[in-house]
């Protein structure tokens, strides 16, 4: 009898320790949920500010850079909906079982798929921005015939098509592979072998992030050569237009580098959480850090645009009624 009581006491203590380790007290869980809800609301407000500011001004509407940023904003909205669903599912699990977790592999699969979709659109958009700027600088006299509205729209649709291939890969894994048999607390890359999709996407993303700086470096070299030729030929009108395009290319470079820097913490933490050998309490902490870092990166986007883009600042001031003179309607990139 004494041995049985000791075993029962030991099991109860283990359960209490596990709950405290993984899920914390009710106050901690409630505080974390409130922080998540507040951050997701602020993130959607940031998305709305970006979209309204870009669409408000004819100058920003005419620049293809902001078309791609709007494309990224749309993908951000979709990933935000997936995050809201994860929060609701975790809260439901906590109410029913007292554990803040995501034990359903189907929920994890589709959540990871949507986030993969967003990451793919992000990488594609940054690459397309770099290529658009490269063509504008390399072909200063004929770029307006190369970069047409129809082609830019087609490239945006292509970015969504490329992102959909990762979703198709996840669907194939779901149909072919069996669900995990062991109990799970958080989403991991081992679910339906999603690590294969993540590794493939990670390799593509790293390659793109390595290509983009070379594009901008070569762009700067070409820009200097063209500036020398334009100044030598004394084409004053062409000189002003070309300098404007070079300035906008520098803005695109700053925004691209800022995106990469914002994504590094989230990518690192998420990679450690899903593929590392962290203990269970460390995994729980990494899950929180991963979610908060993702939302903070979304919130930082309008601040980043305003700090680096004069056109975005002018449009935002005009939206607030602080600009007496609106940007020119014919200010094309």
Protein Blocks (a to p, Z undefined) as FASTA:
>chain_A
ZZmmmmmmmmmmmmmmmmmmmnopfklmmmmmmmmmmmmmmmmmmmmmmmmmmmmpmklm
mpmklmmmmmmmmmmmmmmmmmmmmmmmmmmmmmmnopacdfbfklmmmmmmmmmmmmmm
mmmmmmmmmmmmmmmmmmmmlmmmmmcfklmmmmmmmmmmmmmmmmmmmmmmmmmpccdf
bdcfbdcfklgolmmmmmmmmmmmmmmmmmmmmmmmmmmmmmmmmmmmmmmnopaklmmm
mmmmmmmmmmmmmmmmmmmmmmmmmmmmmmmmmmmccdfklmmmmmmmmmmmmmmmmmmm
mmmmmmmmmklmmmmmmmnopafbdcdfklcZZ
